[in-house]
């Protein structure tokens, strides 16, 4: 706890209005709160050298830049509404777009998605233990409209296990055990 001589005993707030009993979210928030103290560092239990070091801490660097064209919410709705789902390939493509938009998956994650990965957890559907970029493991919630679309695809293609998305032949039948991320473009 940060103890300061100017701490108001009754309210638990510093004289500049910052609550100091609340736990800090991280070093950046700690640094920002100390800077906001308008000279409140002097007279606290921190030494001046330590306080100066905390002020110099930089935040986490943002690696990379976002490139490309991004869809806004209206464009995404328009894309889903204008897709026709008459043949099996169109149904698969519509469901792929729905999962990409609704769950925020990457192409590689979508191509590796298995039926067993989608589980009902605490009355909500989720993609459990999804291994993504950088071998990071995460759990992704599935909106109900996406789950209904996936169920429609798996029923139409008669898929009960293995990878969810598969190639569709010229005759309109599913074949193979899955697709690569190059198919999703």
Buried (B, 14 or more C-beta within 10 A) or exposed (E): EBEBEEBEEEEEBBEEEBEBEEEBEEEBEBBBBBEEBEEBBEEBEBEEEEBEEBEEEEEEEEEEEEEEEEEEEEEBEEBBEEBEBEEBBBBBBBBBBBBBBBBEBBBBBBBBBBBEBBBEEEEEBBBBEBEBEEEEEEEBEBBEEBBBBBEBBBEBBEBEEEBBBBBBEEEEEBEEEBBEEEBBE
